[in-house]
């Protein structure tokens, strides 16, 4: 497995964990459950970090995926953690992560789903 495949698999696995951690979670529950917040935020950071490990050529060959936005979310969470907005995180969980999984699934190495 090459570096791009490994990084893409890391993105996929972290995104799947986000959805697992958010199963049966409501926006109100997210606001009061610091454990869920921490677990999900960490996986969002993993998604962003793994995205940054993808080669420029790989990212450029798939311009329909908002790589810059994904990496930017990592930077905000890792370096400006005090500015995390739970409404934004909820939107990421509900919309961005399922869309990301849909976009990257066809790009995954053969042996993964």
C-alpha positions as a printed Julia matrix, in Angstrom:
113×3 Matrix{Float64}:
   0.0    0.0    0.0
   1.46   3.37  -0.98
   1.45   6.49   1.18
  -1.63   8.02  -0.48
  -3.61   4.8   -0.06
  -2.61   4.56   3.59
  -3.53   8.19   4.28
  -6.84   7.84   2.46
  -7.61   4.74   4.5
  -6.85   6.72   7.66
  -9.31   9.42   6.52
 -11.96   6.79   5.84
 -11.47   4.97   9.15
 -11.56   8.16  11.2
 -14.68   9.33   9.36
 -16.34   5.99  10.08
 -15.42   6.33  13.77
 -17.05   9.77  13.85
 -20.3    8.27  12.6
 -20.05   5.4   15.08
 -19.41   7.8   17.98
 -22.36   9.93  16.84
 -24.81   7.03  16.6
 -28.01   7.95  18.47
 -26.46  11.28  19.43
 -28.55  14.43  19.35
 -27.25  17.98  19.15
 -28.37  18.49  22.76
 -26.54  15.34  23.89
 -23.4   16.48  22.08
 -23.5   19.78  23.97
 -23.53  18.05  27.34
 -21.33  15.03  26.64
 -17.69  16.09  26.78
 -16.51  12.53  26.2
 -18.37  12.35  22.86
 -17.14  15.83  21.94
 -13.54  14.85  22.64
 -13.76  11.56  20.79
 -15.36  13.12  17.73
 -13.06  16.15  17.71
 -10.02  13.89  17.86
 -11.23  11.91  14.85
 -11.88  15.13  12.92
  -8.27  16.09  13.67
  -7.14  12.66  12.38
  -9.16  13.21   9.18
  -7.44  16.56   8.67
  -3.96  15.3    9.47
  -4.32  12.3    7.16
  -5.61  14.63   4.44
  -2.45  16.69   4.77
  -0.39  13.52   4.22
  -1.97  12.95   0.82
   0.35  13.97  -1.98
  -0.36  17.18  -3.88
  -0.7   15.08  -7.04
  -3.34  12.88  -5.44
  -5.3   15.86  -4.13
  -5.04  17.64  -7.47
  -6.28  14.55  -9.29
  -9.49  14.63  -7.2
 -10.49  18.31  -7.2
 -14.13  17.51  -6.39
 -13.1   16.75  -2.8
 -12.57  19.88  -0.65
  -9.12  18.88   0.64
  -8.21  22.43   1.66
 -11.37  22.79   3.75
 -10.77  19.43   5.42
  -7.19  20.39   6.31
  -8.42  23.79   7.48
 -10.82  22.2    9.94
  -7.87  20.29  11.4
  -5.94  23.53  11.86
  -8.82  25.21  13.66
  -9.39  22.27  15.99
  -5.72  21.64  16.7
  -4.56  25.23  17.08
  -7.68  27.21  17.96
  -9.45  24.64  20.07
 -11.04  27.37  22.19
 -13.03  28.52  19.14
 -14.78  25.2   18.48
 -18.42  25.83  17.71
 -20.68  22.89  18.5
 -23.15  23.9   15.8
 -20.34  23.69  13.27
 -19.2   20.34  14.67
 -22.77  19.05  14.49
 -22.97  20.13  10.85
 -19.68  18.35  10.15
 -21.05  15.15  11.73
 -24.4   15.3    9.97
 -23.35  16.53   6.53
 -19.64  16.77   5.82
 -18.53  13.38   7.11
 -21.18  11.33   5.24
 -20.4   13.3    2.08
 -16.66  12.76   2.55
 -17.15   9.01   2.97
 -19.24   8.92  -0.19
 -16.58  10.82  -2.14
 -13.57   8.81  -1.0
 -15.04   5.3   -0.92
 -14.47   4.75  -4.68
 -10.83   5.83  -4.23
 -10.01   3.33  -1.48
  -7.62   0.44  -2.08
  -9.34  -2.72  -3.35
  -9.33  -4.69  -0.09
 -11.4   -2.1    1.85
 -15.16  -1.52   1.64
